[in-house]
């Protein structure tokens, strides 16, 4: 009698264990770069074909570098000027209209892959 219950328990536990396994693509979470999940940092995804980073938060400022669709950059500063918002990066400043801001690098990189695979 006991063996019947043990057999049923074993079958039930096996079903639960194997049903939790899935053939879906696993989530790639690497803790090699703790900045990628730091909630105090924000990341920007460039959603325009090409952008020009500026030396200052102004369209009349000199171009310091370039970026392109799908690039992900760490935000290191924000400046609000009247109706416009500018974000500072290591390469320079970009207007908020050409960006999508995320709270983790992992989210930004995931959306970048989706954007580039369309």
C-alpha positions in Angstrom: 0.0 0.0 0.0 2.8 2.4 0.9 4.6 1.6 -2.4 1.5 2.7 -4.4 1.5 6.1 -2.7 5.3 6.4 -3.1 4.9 5.5 -6.8 2.1 8.1 -7.3 4.2 10.7 -5.4 7.2 10.0 -7.6 5.1 10.3 -10.8 3.5 13.6 -9.6 6.9 15.1 -8.6 8.4 13.9 -11.9 5.6 15.5 -13.9 6.1 18.8 -12.0 9.9 18.7 -12.5 9.8 17.9 -16.2 6.9 20.3 -16.9 9.0 23.2 -15.6 11.6 22.5 -18.3 10.9 24.2 -21.5 12.3 24.3 -25.0 12.0 28.1 -25.1 15.1 30.1 -25.5 16.6 30.6 -22.0 17.1 34.1 -20.6 20.7 35.1 -20.7 21.6 36.8 -17.4 25.2 37.3 -16.9 26.5 38.9 -13.7 29.9 39.5 -15.2 28.8 43.2 -15.6 26.9 44.3 -12.5 26.1 47.6 -14.2 23.8 45.8 -16.6 21.2 45.3 -13.8 22.0 48.3 -11.5 18.7 50.1 -10.8 20.5 53.4 -10.2 21.7 53.6 -13.8 19.7 54.2 -16.9 20.4 53.1 -20.5 19.4 54.6 -23.8 18.6 52.8 -27.0 19.1 54.9 -30.2 15.9 54.6 -32.3 16.9 56.7 -35.3 19.0 55.5 -38.3 21.8 57.9 -37.5 22.4 60.4 -34.7 25.0 63.0 -33.9 26.4 63.3 -30.4 27.0 67.0 -29.5 29.6 68.6 -27.3 26.9 70.5 -25.5 23.1 70.1 -25.0 22.3 72.2 -28.0 21.7 71.5 -31.7 24.1 74.3 -32.6 27.0 72.7 -30.7 29.8 70.8 -32.5 29.3 67.1 -33.3 31.6 65.0 -31.1 30.7 61.5 -32.4 28.0 59.5 -34.2 25.6 56.7 -33.3 23.2 54.5 -35.2 20.0 52.6 -34.8 20.2 49.9 -32.1 23.2 51.3 -30.2 22.9 51.1 -26.4 24.6 53.8 -24.3 24.9 54.4 -20.6 23.3 57.7 -19.5 25.6 59.8 -17.3 23.6 63.0 -17.1 20.4 64.7 -17.9 19.6 68.3 -18.8 16.2 69.8 -19.2 16.1 72.9 -21.4 12.6 74.4 -21.7 10.6 71.7 -23.5 13.6 69.6 -24.5 15.4 66.9 -22.6 19.0 66.1 -23.4 20.9 63.1 -22.2 24.7 63.0 -21.6 26.8 60.0 -22.6 30.5 59.3 -22.8 30.4 60.3 -26.5 28.5 63.6 -25.9 24.9 64.8 -25.7 21.7 63.5 -27.5 18.2 64.9 -27.6 15.6 62.7 -26.0 13.6 62.5 -29.2 16.0 60.0 -30.8 16.2 57.7 -27.7 14.2 55.1 -25.7 15.3 55.1 -22.1 15.5 51.8 -20.1 16.2 51.2 -16.4 18.6 48.3 -17.1 21.2 47.5 -19.8 19.6 44.0 -20.2 16.3 45.5 -21.2 17.9 48.0 -23.6 20.0 45.3 -25.2 17.0 43.0 -25.6 15.0 45.7 -27.3 17.9 46.5 -29.5 18.0 43.0 -30.8 14.3 43.1 -31.4 14.6 46.4 -33.2 17.5 45.3 -35.5 15.8 41.9 -36.3 12.6 43.6 -37.7 
